[in-house]
Amino acid sequence: MNLANNIELIASSPKSGHLDVLVPRCLIGNGQDVLGTSIDKEGLSPIQVEWRDGTITSIEGLKQTSKLPEEILLPRFTEPHAHLDKAFSWSRSSNLKGTYQEALAANLSEYKLRSRDELIFSVEKSLNLALVNGVRAIRSHIDSFGKTAMRDWDVLDDVRKKWQEKIFLEFVALVPLEFWQTDEGELLAQRVASNGDLLGGVIAPPFNKRKTFHSLSHLVQLANKLNCDIDLHIDESQTCFAGGLKILLEVLDQVKNDISITCSHLSSMGLLGDKAISNLAEKMAKNKLKVVALPLTNSWLLGRKDRTTLIKRPLAPIFQLQKAGVVVSVGGDNVNDAWFPLSNFDPINLMAFSMPIAHLSPWDRLGLSPFTSSAAHVLSLQWDGIFQKGSPADFVVLDSNSWVKTLSENPQRRVVVNGEFLNELTKTKNQH
């Protein structure tokens, strides 16, 4: 391994360097660059990557090498669904029963008392962890329905400016769906749209279908008027299978829509029969709906029944959606709060957790894309995470030579931002 030599190279030539690494073949954009290069059973190929001034200038396959590289190169990750504002609030507002209703009650209680300093602590700690773990972009839902909503958005605007060179931040105003019909909601929507952020809401049973249809129609029309995308918490439940999605599709049959709509969670859809899932997935693809599956929080909160272990669990039907042509990514969702007590803004950790839950294998193209290119597509980022000449030199370099070792041993990593290695901060410092 020649990581020390590479760091010296970067130090002497800012934003430029080269690495001999293993790269997932499905993340290489131009096959001509690696024609004839070997590929192992986990889909990794030995590659030399060169970059200058923060941009990839060359990708070549290592066709003849006596020793294969000992590091894996991945693009910096995109987190498509987070809650930065409430992260690490478990100590203030826990949920020991682990139910959805207990989480909701604890969240509302914590939000009413959340101070400006507590908000800044949650967001800054989250971003520091995300940066050293290899995250380049985050879409975060923000509780925005209380007296402190505008104050919180002022804080977040300042945070975004501070972090803009390191992590791209996109925010979603998370409010009750009917809030967007109020004068206060209109003002918030205008502010959100002017910043290039998104409108959000929650559609989960029990709900009145007629009122939900009306509220959702208003939201879609408002978003189109403001040219502002939408990201909904929808069908995060184990009842009324895909009830919210069906209403959304009815709305889109009647309301002209030109903005992007993301369906986050979509958990109960997975409890439908195969034919019903297929029919809905085709309608979603026709309407260009995107999906963020959230296996960690869903597995923790949903499907609970006293002291009974349910075998069939609510989870977005990722493979069926992909088959229909729907863009599906996987997000980490909550971190150390009432909704989910674990996790740490680590994409490798998310992949390791998700493998047994969702059967997503990183050596398969459709198993890796939800964590890489599809996540970038959900945020409409300029770079989709596919390596080719002209791509940004934004990397995660893992001290490992296989996926199994990577996901089992949590290897050391180096993060390259705009062609330069970060001075790696220890995880210990970020815990304090």
N, C-alpha and C positions, 0 to 999 in steps of 0.2 A: 504494500500500500504506500502511495506516495503523496499522502495528504499534506504533510509538512512542506514538501517541495512546492506543492501547488499554492499553499498559503504564502510562501516566500515569493512566488511568481506574481501573485496578486498584489502583494505589498510593493513590489518594484514596478509594477505596471497596472495602475488603477483601472478597474473595470474591464480588464482583459486577462485571458488565461486559457488553459486547456486542461481537460481531464480525460483519462481513460476509465470508462465506467461501463456498467451493465445498464441497459435501458430497455423497458418494455417495448417490444417491437410495435405494438399497437399505438404507441405514442410518437412514432417517427413518421413525419408527414410525407416525405418523398422516398419511396422505395428504392429509387436509383442510387441514393446515397449509401445504402447498405446492401446492395445487391451482392449475393454470394456470401454474406456474413452468416455465421452460425446462429442458431436460436436454440436455447435449452428448453427442457420440458415445462418450465415455468414461464416461458415466453420472453425471456431476457436475452438480449444480444450484446456482444462486446463492441463498444462504440468509442471513438475519440470525438469529443466535442470541443471546438475552439470558439472563443468569443472575444470581441474587441469593442471597447466603448459601450459595454452593456448590451451588445447584440450578438447573437450567434452568427458566426461567419463561415463555419464549416462543420459538417457532420459526416464522418467516415466510419465505415465498418472496419473492425480489426480482424482482417481475414487470416493473418498468420501471426499467431502469438503463442509463445511457449507457456505463458502464464496468463490466465484470464483475470480481468480486473476484480478487485475485491470490494467494490462499492457499487451501489445502485443509485442512479440519477433519476429523479422525478421532478416534475414542475412544482413550483410552490402551489400550495393548495388553495381552493376556494371553499369557504364555509357558507352554504346557501341558506342556512336557517339557524340563527342564534338568538339569545336573549341577553345581550350584554348588560342591560340595565338592572337585571335581578340576579346575575351570576354571583356566586359565593355568598348568598344571603341565607343559606341553610341555618346558620347559627342564630340568626334573628327570627327565622320563620321556617321551622321544620315541618315535615309531614311524615311522621313515623308509620302511619297506616298505609301510606303509599297509594291512596286512591285519588282519582281525578277530582272528586268533590272536595276532599280535604286539601288538595293542592290549590284548588281555586280559592277556597276560603282563606288559606294561609297567604296566598299571593295578594289578595285584596287587602288583607290586614297589613301586610308588609308595605304595600304600595302607598297606603294612606300615611304611613309614618316615615317613609324613605326620605332621608335628608339629602341635600346637595352633596355633602362629603361622602355619604354612603354610595350615591350614584357614581361619583367620580372614582371611588375605590373599586367598585365592581367593574367599570368599563376599563380603567387603566390596567388593573391586574389581568383582566381577560386579554387585552391587546398585547401586553408584554409576553404572556404565555403563548398566545397565538403566533407572535412574530418568531420567537426562538424555536417553535415547533414547526415552522415552515408554511404559515398561512399568509397569502398575499391579498385576499379579498374576503370581506364578510358582509352578508346581509343580516341585519339584526332587527327583530321586531321590538318595538318600544311601547310600553304601556303609556297611553296618551289620553286617558279619559278623565283625569282628576284635576284638582286645582293647580297642581305643579306641572302640568303638561308643557306649557310654553317655557317655563324655567328649564325643564329637562331638555327640551329641544335646543335651547340656547347653549346649554352645557355640551350637548352632543355636537353642535356646530363647531364649537371651540376644539373639541377632541378631534374631530375630523380634519380640521386644518393642521393640527399638531402632528397627526399621523399620516398625512396624505402622501408623503414620500416613501412610506414603509408598507402601509396596508390601506387598500381601497375600502372605504366604508359606505354602505348603503343602508338606509333605515326605512322601516315600515311602521306606520302609525297604527298601533293595535288598539282598537276600540270596539265597543258593541256595535253591531251592524247598523242599528237604527240611528246611531250618533251622527252619521253622515247626513242625515236629513235636517239637522238642527243648524241654526245660525252659527253656533260655536263650531260645529263640524265643518261648515263651509269655510270658515276662516282658517281652521287647521289644514284643511285640504289644499287651500291656496298656498299656504306656507310650505307644505310638504312638496307640492308640485314644483314650486319655484326652486327648490333645492335638488330636484331630480330624484326625489325619494318616492316611496310607494304608499298607497292607501291599503289598509288591512281591515280585518274583522274576523269574527268567529261565527261559524255555522256548525252547530253541534246539537243533537237532540237533548231534551225535547224542544221542538220549535213548532210554531204555527206556520204552516206552509204558505198561506196567503200573505201573512205579514212579512215572512222571510223573502218571498218572491218580490214583493213591493220594495222592501229595503235594498235587496240586491240589485234590482233594476235601477233604482236611484243611484246606487254606488257605481254601477257600470257606466251610466250616462254621465255622472259627475266626473269620473276618471277620464272618460273620452273627451269631455269638454276641456279638461285641464291638461290633456295629453300626459296622463300620469298612470303608471302601471299599478297592478293590484296583486297582492299576495294574501291569500285567505287561509286561516286555520279552518279546515273543513273536514267534517266526518271523523273527528278524533274521538271515536266511540266504538262500542261493540254492539250497538243496537241501531235500528233504522238504517240498514245497510245502504250506503251511498246516497242517503236521503238528501243531503246538502248538494252533492254533485248533480243529482237529477234536477234539482231546482235551478242550479246554475246553468245547466244545459238548456232548460226551458227558457230562461231569461235570454240566453244568447240566440235562441231561435227568433226572438221578438225584438231584441235591441241590437242595433248596429254597433259593432265593436272593432276598434282598430288598435287597441293597446294590448300589452301582454298580460295574461292572467296566470298566476301560479297557484296551484292547489297544494298546500302544505298538509302533511299527515295523510289524508285520504285513507285512513286505516280500515274503516268498516267495509270499504269496497272489496277488500280481500276476502270477506266472508260470503260474498255472493257466489253463485254457481259459475262455471266456466263460460257458458254462453252469455250470461248477463254481463260478466266482466268484459268479454270480448266486444260486445255491442257498445257498451259505454266507452271503452277504450278507443274504438273507432270514431265515435262522436267527439271525444276529446281531441284526438289527432286532427280531425276536420276543423275544429275551432282553435287549433294551435295552443291548447292549454299545456302548461308545464307542470311537473310534479316534483315535490321534494318529499321523499320518504324519510321517516324519522324512527328507525327501528329501536333505538335505545330507550327513549322516553315512552314510546308506545308499549314496549315489552314490560316496562316497569309499572306504568299506570293502568293499562287497559287489560280487560279480561279477568279482573279479580272477582272472586266469588267466595266470600267468607274463608273457610279453611279448605277450599277445593282448588285443586290445580287444573285449570282448563287446558286442554291439549290444543284446541284450535284457537289461535290468537289473532287479533286484528292487526293487519299490516298491509300497506299499499302493495298491490300485486305488481311488483316491479317488472318481472319478466314479461307478463302479458301486456303491460303498457308499452314496454320497449318494442315488443313484436308489432304493435299497432302503429309505431312511429312516434310515440309520445316521448319527449325529452324528460328523463327521470334522473334526478340526482339524490344523493343521500346526505343528510345534515346531522349535526351533533345535537341541535336543539338546546336543552337546558343543561346547565353546569352548576352543581352544588347549590341547588335551590329547592323550593318545595315541590317542584315538578319532577326533578331527578337529582338524587343526592351525589351522584358520581361524576366522572369525566373531568377533562382538563384542557380543552381546546387543542387536542392533539389529533391530527388527522390519521396518523398511523394507529393510534389507539382506537379511533372510531372504526377504521377498517377491520381491526382485529375483533372488536366487539360484534360488528355487523356480519362477519362471515358465517357464524353458526346460526344467527337469527334469520338472515335473509338469503342465505346460500349464495352470497356474492363472492366469487373467487377472483382475485386480482390477476391471475394468469389468463383469464378470459377477457376479451375486449369489452363485452357488455357487463362484466363484473367490475372492471376497473373504471370505466367511463363515468359512473355515477359520482365518483370521488375526484375526477379530473375534468375531462372536457365537458361533460354534461353539466357539472356544477358551474363551470364558467359560462356556459350557454344560458343557464337560468338567470345569471346576473348580466347577461349581454356584454360580457367583457370583450375588449378588443382582441385579446389573445386567448385562444381556447385551450392552451396547455399542451398543444402538439408541437414537438420539436422539429424545426426546419430552419434553413438559412433565413435570417431576418427576424427570427423570434427573439423575444427578450431573454436575456441571460438571468432568469429568475429560477433558481434550482433549490432542491433539497438533495443533499448528498448523504446517503446512508452507509454506515460502516457495516455492510452486510453483502453477501453474494447470493442470497436467495430470498424469496418471498416468505417462506416458512420461518426462516431465521428472523427476518425483519419483524414479522407479526408476533413472534413468540418471545423475542429477547429484547425488544425496544432498543435497537442499536443507537450508538452515538450518531449525531447528525450535524452537518454543517449547512447553513442556509446562505445562499447567494442572492443578494438583492441588487438588481440593476448592475450585474457583473462583479460585485464586490462581496467577499465573505463578511458576514457579520462577526463582530467580536462576540463570541457565544457567551451568553449569560447563563449561569448555572441555574438549574431548576430551583435550587434551594433559595436563592436570592428572591425569586419571584413568588415564593410562598409567604414572604414577609412584607 
